[in-house]
């Protein structure tokens, strides 16, 4: 194995009265960002790998990252939407 891309993304629910900047505080691990409810998404086991790291590989890797995150977000739509009504 030569190169591996690891990544994480956070989705925050910033409810009414929490302020527009509350979600700009840095998240640590999967801890909430300020008072916002947060759900963390991370690279799938094994990550995105490539034997080389050329411009074409970067495009392939970042497209794979986007596809993986989109799949994870879509699989958790109901959970994230439930934040608005107090769900976890």
Residue pairs with C-beta under 8 A, 6 or more apart in sequence:
1 49
1 51
2 49
2 50
2 51
2 52
2 53
3 49
3 50
3 51
3 52
3 53
3 57
3 61
4 47
4 48
4 49
5 43
5 47
5 48
5 49
5 50
5 61
5 62
5 65
6 42
6 43
6 47
7 42
7 43
7 65
7 69
8 40
8 41
8 42
8 43
9 40
9 41
9 69
10 27
10 30
10 33
10 38
10 39
10 40
10 41
11 38
11 39
11 41
11 73
11 80
12 23
12 27
12 32
12 33
12 36
12 37
12 38
13 36
13 37
13 38
13 80
13 83
13 84
14 20
14 22
14 23
14 36
15 36
15 84
18 34
18 35
18 36
22 33
22 34
22 35
22 36
23 33
23 34
23 36
24 33
25 33
25 34
26 33
27 33
27 38
27 40
29 40
30 38
30 39
30 40
31 38
32 38
37 83
37 88
39 76
39 79
39 80
39 83
41 69
41 72
41 73
41 76
43 65
43 68
44 68
44 72
48 61
48 64
48 65
48 68
50 57
50 60
50 61
73 80
79 87
79 88
82 88
